[in-house]
């Protein structure tokens, strides 16, 4: 499925984009990070944006530019064509690309491994089992929200094949569709839920803590190609360290994140940001987010429960995840205690 979507990218456009990217002098080109959000999201993954806005990348000596695209296939296409150096994509997508030998990738950090998802529903749905036969809004079939939610609901006794999945795009769009009654349920972050103007006809069926218990998986991570890992090793190290240092500062001083997000999203009420900052105090990936035991658990779950992995060659985490950059930071600055266990 991913391969077919990527194949739609015009070869001519990819070549032109690559030529434009590499035409600039090497010392003038910023290090480009591709993300699939159009503005800083109300989740810890916003550390990618906040590390730029608050000067963490600059402090580490790297000039960073954020490239925004709509969906994961577009992020992969941009990385493949040279329009970016690093991409924040789903763990499942990265495994598929490596297993199908479509790209040679290295996972180097997970700035937000466990997205704080909830399942929001119309108020008349009071148990997970009642979702059977209902319409469930997802970003797209096979996406992170789709695959994780199926895992969570299966553990809650739901026959996930009895749901009708409707692909409607980004979380704010899914939330709007739910509020308008176009779908019966959807998975969104607690941040999107909090920012919804009218939730009177809605309720939370599965909260943030229970969702994570059902799917303690690494959902997203930052990848680079093996060529970038070699040719821009110093920049990769600087970006990884900047994101870890920003995450640590947000964990210690939530107000720092609130101030940064308030400046980036002036339309979001400050009280909402303060509520979220408190909710996220144990969610920051202060040690890089790549626990290899969790990576193996995630891989096992994908090959067991995700239809996209049926018949696919198995790829173990050690074959493509490289924790050496994170480990350099941990050696120099120590392991942050209490949250984000390293597993090594």
Order of alpha helices (4+ residues) and beta strands (2+ residues): alpha-alpha-beta-alpha-alpha-beta-alpha-beta-alpha-beta-beta-beta-alpha-beta-alpha-beta-alpha-beta-alpha-beta-alpha-alpha-alpha-alpha-alpha-alpha
